[in-house]
């Protein structure tokens, strides 16, 4: 079969007429964490930690739990990098600060099994990022000197940037 250029408009019309178009409500639109926002958050988080003479590692994940940005001070132990990512994922996944989730798991018998979910880390330092009541991502901090301090650095950054 030979291609006839005169048939190109017919081929295009056939192609486009066969596409299914989504009706109203079939497409979901949502806000998400951009690289620019993630970098602003990591910078602000480390600045907050440094203001208290603390060092840390900061991870920012998007609404799908994918790592967008990560920054680590020079003297942070390697386990803290994964911890920061897991704290961020925990907060994103549950829409709750990881420190609060840890408290809930300790005190609510029905929630105690949360510590058996592999990807969750029930330690403070993870904070969800909310825009218009929607969770668009999360920040996780580790290595600053304890759960409350990790969380404080993240909250300072979120307050400043968002």
C-alpha positions as CSV (number, residue, x, y, z in Angstrom):
1,X,0.0,0.0,0.0
2,X,1.4,3.4,-1.0
3,X,0.9,6.5,1.0
4,X,-1.0,9.2,-0.8
5,X,-0.4,12.7,0.7
6,X,-3.8,13.8,-0.4
7,X,-5.3,11.3,2.1
8,X,-3.5,12.9,5.1
9,X,-6.4,15.1,6.2
10,X,-8.7,12.0,6.1
11,X,-6.2,10.0,8.2
12,X,-6.0,12.9,10.8
13,X,-9.8,13.2,11.0
14,X,-10.1,9.4,11.5
15,X,-7.4,9.5,14.3
16,X,-9.0,12.4,16.2
17,X,-12.5,11.1,15.9
18,X,-11.5,7.8,17.5
19,X,-10.1,9.5,20.6
20,X,-12.3,9.3,23.7
21,X,-12.9,12.6,25.4
22,X,-13.4,12.7,29.1
23,X,-16.7,14.1,30.4
24,X,-17.0,16.6,33.2
25,X,-15.7,15.3,36.5
26,X,-13.7,12.5,34.9
27,X,-10.4,14.4,35.1
28,X,-9.0,15.2,38.5
29,X,-7.0,18.3,39.0
30,X,-4.8,18.8,42.0
31,X,-2.1,20.9,43.4
32,X,1.4,19.4,44.0
33,X,4.8,20.2,45.3
34,X,7.1,21.8,42.6
35,X,10.8,21.6,42.7
36,X,11.0,25.3,43.4
37,X,8.7,24.9,46.4
38,X,10.6,21.9,47.6
39,X,13.9,23.7,47.5
40,X,12.4,26.7,49.3
41,X,11.2,24.3,52.1
42,X,14.5,22.5,52.4
43,X,16.4,25.8,52.6
44,X,14.0,27.3,55.2
45,X,14.1,24.1,57.2
46,X,17.9,23.9,57.4
47,X,18.0,27.7,58.2
48,X,15.6,27.0,61.1
49,X,17.7,24.2,62.4
50,X,20.9,26.2,62.0
51,X,19.4,29.1,63.9
52,X,19.4,26.8,67.0
53,X,22.9,25.5,66.2
54,X,21.5,22.2,64.9
55,X,22.2,20.2,61.8
56,X,19.8,17.9,60.0
57,X,18.7,16.3,56.8
58,X,15.5,17.4,55.1
59,X,13.4,15.5,52.6
60,X,10.4,16.9,50.7
61,X,7.9,14.5,49.0
62,X,5.1,15.4,46.6
63,X,1.5,14.3,46.8
64,X,2.4,10.9,45.4
65,X,5.1,10.3,48.0
66,X,7.9,10.8,45.5
67,X,11.1,12.5,46.7
68,X,11.4,16.0,45.2
69,X,14.2,17.5,47.2
70,X,16.7,16.4,49.8
71,X,19.4,18.3,51.6
72,X,21.8,17.0,54.2
73,X,24.2,18.8,56.5
74,X,27.8,17.4,56.4
75,X,27.9,15.7,59.7
76,X,24.6,13.8,59.7
77,X,24.6,10.0,60.0
78,X,23.5,8.1,56.9
79,X,20.5,6.5,58.6
80,X,18.9,9.9,59.0
81,X,18.5,10.4,55.2
82,X,16.1,7.5,55.0
83,X,14.5,8.5,58.2
84,X,13.7,12.0,56.9
85,X,12.2,10.5,53.7
86,X,10.1,8.0,55.7
87,X,8.9,10.7,58.1
88,X,7.8,12.8,55.1
89,X,6.0,9.8,53.6
90,X,4.3,9.0,56.9
91,X,2.9,12.6,57.2
92,X,1.8,12.6,53.6
93,X,0.2,9.2,53.7
94,X,-1.8,10.0,56.9
95,X,-2.2,13.7,56.6
96,X,-0.9,14.0,60.1
97,X,2.3,15.2,61.7
98,X,4.4,12.0,62.3
99,X,4.9,13.0,65.9
100,X,1.2,13.2,66.5
101,X,0.7,9.8,64.7
102,X,3.3,8.3,67.0
103,X,1.4,9.6,70.0
104,X,-1.8,8.1,68.6
105,X,-0.2,4.7,68.0
106,X,1.1,4.6,71.5
107,X,-2.2,5.5,73.2
108,X,-4.9,4.1,71.0
109,X,-5.1,0.2,71.1
110,X,-6.7,0.2,67.7
111,X,-3.8,2.1,66.2
112,X,-0.9,0.4,67.8
113,X,-0.4,-1.8,64.7
114,X,0.6,1.3,62.7
115,X,4.2,0.5,63.6
116,X,4.0,-2.7,61.6
117,X,3.5,-0.8,58.3
118,X,6.9,-0.9,56.6
119,X,6.9,2.5,54.9
120,X,5.6,4.4,58.0
121,X,8.0,5.8,60.6
122,X,6.4,6.8,63.8
123,X,8.9,9.4,64.9
124,X,8.4,13.1,65.0
125,X,9.8,15.3,62.3
126,X,7.3,14.7,59.4
127,X,4.9,17.5,58.6
128,X,2.2,17.4,55.9
129,X,2.0,20.3,53.5
130,X,-1.6,21.5,53.1
131,X,-3.0,24.0,50.6
132,X,-6.7,24.7,50.8
133,X,-7.2,21.7,53.1
134,X,-5.6,19.4,50.6
135,X,-2.4,17.6,51.4
136,X,0.0,18.3,48.5
137,X,3.2,16.7,50.0
138,X,5.2,16.7,53.2
139,X,8.5,17.6,54.8
140,X,10.6,15.2,56.8
141,X,13.5,16.2,59.1
142,X,15.9,13.9,60.9
143,X,19.1,14.2,62.9
144,X,18.5,17.6,64.5
145,X,18.4,16.2,68.0
146,X,15.1,14.6,68.7
147,X,11.6,14.4,67.4
148,X,10.3,17.7,68.8
149,X,13.3,19.5,67.4
150,X,13.0,17.9,64.0
151,X,9.3,18.8,63.9
152,X,10.0,22.3,65.1
153,X,12.4,23.0,62.2
154,X,9.9,21.6,59.7
155,X,7.0,23.7,61.2
156,X,9.1,26.9,61.1
157,X,9.8,26.3,57.4
158,X,6.2,25.5,56.5
159,X,5.0,28.6,58.4
160,X,7.6,30.8,56.6
161,X,7.2,29.3,53.1
162,X,3.5,28.5,52.9
